[in-house]
């Protein structure tokens, strides 16, 4: 009986030690990541401005899937329509499968932006 108790005790002790080591490992990596972010603050990757007069820029298609997005549909469409990209090279597809009244809002907003060009 004593052998069984000691075996169970040492198994749980080993599990506890492994768990503690994994927590220490996690804490060390979190601190390293915090220091790396603090060191690199303000050094975000910045891309050069896009030369919109270049005739070789690619055609870009933006697809916006929506389903019953009554409260955000208009804002999403407005944000996508405000992209700073030549309109001749930008395609925006609003994919709306709504079953509520947001379908009408989306249709109105899309027709508004189509009139704007």
C-alpha positions in Angstrom: 0.0 0.0 0.0 2.8 2.4 0.8 4.3 1.8 -2.6 1.1 2.8 -4.3 0.7 6.0 -2.2 4.3 7.0 -3.0 3.9 6.3 -6.7 0.7 8.4 -6.9 2.4 11.1 -4.8 5.4 11.3 -7.1 3.2 11.2 -10.3 1.3 14.2 -9.0 4.5 15.9 -7.9 5.9 15.4 -11.4 2.8 16.8 -13.0 2.9 19.8 -10.7 6.6 20.5 -11.5 5.9 20.3 -15.2 3.0 22.6 -14.9 5.0 25.1 -12.9 7.8 25.0 -15.5 5.4 25.6 -18.3 4.0 28.7 -16.5 7.5 30.0 -15.9 8.2 29.5 -19.6 5.0 31.4 -20.5 5.8 34.3 -18.2 9.3 34.6 -19.7 8.0 34.7 -23.2 5.3 37.3 -22.3 7.9 39.5 -20.8 10.2 39.2 -23.8 7.3 40.1 -26.1 6.4 43.1 -24.0 10.0 44.4 -24.1 10.2 43.8 -27.9 7.0 45.8 -28.5 8.2 48.6 -26.2 11.6 48.7 -28.0 9.9 48.8 -31.4 7.2 51.3 -30.5 7.0 53.9 -33.2 9.0 51.8 -35.7 5.9 50.3 -37.4 6.4 49.2 -41.0 5.4 52.0 -43.3 4.9 51.5 -47.0 5.7 54.2 -49.5 2.8 56.2 -50.9 1.1 54.6 -53.9 1.8 56.4 -57.2 -1.7 56.5 -58.6 -0.5 58.0 -61.9 1.4 54.7 -62.7 -0.6 52.9 -65.4 0.8 49.5 -64.3 -0.9 49.4 -60.9 -3.1 46.3 -60.6 -6.8 46.1 -60.6 -8.1 45.5 -57.1 -11.3 43.7 -56.2 -12.8 44.2 -52.7 -15.6 41.8 -51.7 -17.7 42.7 -48.8 -20.0 39.8 -47.6 -23.0 40.9 -45.6 -25.9 39.1 -43.9 -28.4 41.0 -41.9 -26.0 43.8 -41.0 -28.6 46.5 -40.3 -26.6 48.7 -38.1 -23.2 48.6 -39.8 -24.0 48.1 -43.5 -24.0 51.7 -44.5 -20.8 52.5 -42.6 -19.0 49.5 -44.1 -20.0 50.5 -47.6 -18.9 54.1 -47.0 -15.5 53.0 -45.7 -14.9 50.8 -48.6 -16.0 53.4 -51.1 -13.5 55.9 -49.5 -10.5 53.8 -50.4 -7.7 55.9 -51.9 -7.3 54.0 -55.1 -8.0 55.0 -58.7 -11.6 54.3 -59.5 -10.8 52.8 -62.9 -8.7 50.1 -61.1 -10.9 49.4 -58.1 -13.9 47.0 -58.1 -16.1 46.8 -55.1 -18.5 43.9 -54.8 -21.1 44.0 -52.0 -22.4 40.5 -51.5 -25.6 40.8 -49.5 -27.7 37.8 -48.6 -29.8 39.6 -46.1 -33.3 38.6 -45.2 -34.3 41.7 -43.2 -34.7 45.4 -44.0 -30.9 45.9 -44.3 -31.2 44.7 -47.9 -33.0 48.0 -48.8 -30.4 50.1 -47.0 -27.6 48.3 -48.8 -29.3 48.8 -52.2 -29.8 52.5 -51.5 -26.2 53.0 -50.4 -24.8 51.1 -53.4 -26.8 53.1 -55.8 -25.6 56.3 -54.1 -22.0 55.4 -54.5 -22.6 54.2 -58.1 -23.9 57.7 -58.9 -20.8 59.2 -57.3 -18.6 57.1 -59.6 
